[in-house]
Amino acid sequence: MKPCRILVGCIIVSFCLLSDGALAKNKVKATGVTEYCSGITANAGLYFVTAGPDGNLWFTEQIASRIGKITTAGVVTEYSSGITEGAGSEGITTGPDGNLWFAEFDAVQIGKITPAGVVTEYRGGITCDPYAITAGPDGNLWFTEYNCDRIGKITTAGVVTEYSAGITAGARPYGITAGPDGNLWFTENGVSRIGKITTAGVVTEYGTGITPGAGPDAITTGPDGNLWFAEENVGVGKITTAGVVTEYSAGITGNNIIGITAAGGNLWFTETNSNLIGKITTAGVVSEFSKGLTPTFGDGPYYITTGPDGKLWFAENANNCIGRMKPR
């Protein structure tokens, strides 16, 4: 099941929401965690966050259908002009053209926003529900289509191609990333498999070694040359480019493991239901961090990325804040 698209609309907790201009009151914790809340529309439904080409962090607001920008000093700007009302902004990434590209799940579109905030939307050729998006090694953007078991490709000119051959029915493609082998790797949340697609559109699926019902979510390339992925219901998984899977759950407190990123030679992941940030070494040793995060009710940090400042940046969905933490 696609996590929290219904829940985010129901939770009305906003512990750290501050009025505009209250940046000085953002919560800075002794642990090194900082939460930035001011300047973000109330109940925006923060989802994905990515490092932009301009030295800032960019994030999606799934409920508010806006794109946000936050400087490394914590100053927020939001953009809504040109975005379809109710678009449901979700995945976001920096494109090869120096713009930000994002998925509009509910509007069934791909959006582009320049660093100056000018938006263009593309719909033609997309069958359904774009979710995550990444820049490919071929100069195009690649995205997952959650409910119709497809991988989409869009050129920087807005031309879309879809691929479905080789993808299991009910796969529900979710996270996607460029791999170290020149292919795109994606998670299949519905059937608990990992998929690989070449830039020519040839798909291979891997399921051996993945716990049934694991629910793979975000995926990233690790510092060891393998692909690492969050498993909502198990922990963290690793897959080699040859397709060999290892799962890690020891030391992980809860479930709903959603986001994952590489930083400082390790992998960092979010434990949404437990309101924790986890670290896993490439040898599989886990540490967890909770101090400095505002308590939530089962809907804490979502997707996570590494910023241009070397810090971890993550969306706090229920708190309506962007969090920052120094890797350690």
Secondary structure by P-SEA (a helix, b strand, c coil): ccccaaaaacccccccccccccccccccccccbbbbcccccccccccbbbbccccbbbbbbccccbbbbbcccbbbbbbcccccccccccbbbbccccbbbbbbccccbbbbbcccbbbbbbcccccccccbbbbccccbbbbbbccccbbbbbcccbbbbbbcccccccccccbbbbccccbbbbbbcccbbbbbbcccbbbbbbcccccccccccbbbbccccbbbbbbccccbbbbcccbbbbbbccccccccccbbbbcccbbbbbbccccbbbbbcccbbbbbbcccccccccccccbbbbccccbbbbbbccccbbbbbbcc
